[in-house]
Amino acid sequence: MKRLIGIAMSLAVLATAVWAFAPRPLPPFPATALRPDGLQVNGMARAGERLVAVGERGKILLSDDQGRTWRGATVDHPQGASLTQVAFADSRHGMAVGHSGWILRTEDGGEHWQQAAFDTESSDPLLGAWAQAGGTWFAVGSFGRFLVSRDLGKHWEDGAAKGMPEAMKDRHLNGIAGDAQGRLMLVGEGGLVLRSADGGEHWEAVKAPYEGSLYGALPLRDGAWLAFGMRGNVLRSEDFGTTWQVAETGLKTSFFGGVTLPDGRIVLAGQGGSLVLSADGGRHFAALPAGSPQTLAALALTGKDTLALGGNGGIADLTLPAVR
């Protein structure tokens, strides 16, 4: 009898241990307790008047009041992989990309998301996204991955960029951006810069004066372009990448995200909470006080002089100094 009791107790302890350490899905955020300041946010975009943020564990957050409050979006077949970037073609149609080649699409401004692609064999991430209204959509990432969709993100195919140097096709493609004229710029490792003047049908490699990693590109109001990346490097081109000038930032920290304000000012954000502001079209930047040591990866406009900042500490607000 004692032996049976001992066996029963041992089984009970084993069952408890198995339950305690067994993998199980994370509990969903209650709608009333969602705390964007505790979620790593990697990408932000506007869908009309709505703000959309994406980040760790495949979470997508929405704000309809310029970033004052946030709620969770509905993701069909959640995978739990981190999302790295989000882009919208218009106020309703958009895409998000992430690890394991995960691609999600939405047709209702981000309320609901459907899976378009997921790689069960590899965790390699997609790192950049661009969605054009009425045009081709792009998802780019690690080891030269370059995907295109011609049906609003429903189907994707390998569309290796024409004009990409052969030696760079295995390098990480970190970011892609476009302007209202249909011009696109793609940046990546080793100072890689590609440009397209026809909406992404053809690409041309251009020479940049910095050979380290570039993480993002930004079209400016006056037609110029910025490329930014490691060690505080910011490059400015007035001829769509044919020639570049090095902008002054005064910092040696990496920049991961940028945004242009309605009045033409430019804000870049990055490592260690670094923030810099340019009031002369990206030729010179001045450091702004960092609100926290968190690394910042994404920015979005919330007002004339206000931004939402996304990073490894969640989402924060920033009010810029008044223009003198």
Buried (B, 14 or more C-beta within 10 A) or exposed (E): EEEEEEEEEEEEEEEEEEEEEEEEEEEEBEEEEBEBEEBBBBBBBBBEEBBBBBBBBBBBBBBBEBBEEBBBBBBEEBBEBBBBBBBBBBBBBBBBBBBBBBBBBBBBBBBBBBBBBBBEEEEBBBBBBBBBEEBBBBBBBBEBBBBBBEEBBEEBEEBEBEEBEEEBBEBBBBBBBBBEEBBBBBBBBBBBBBBBBEBBBEBBBBEBEBEEBBBBBBBBBEEBBBBBBBBBBBBBBBEBBEEBBEBBBEBEBBBBBBBBBEEBBBBBBBBBBBBBBBBEBBBBBEEBEBBBEBBBBBBBBBBEBBBBBBBBBBBBBBEBEEEE
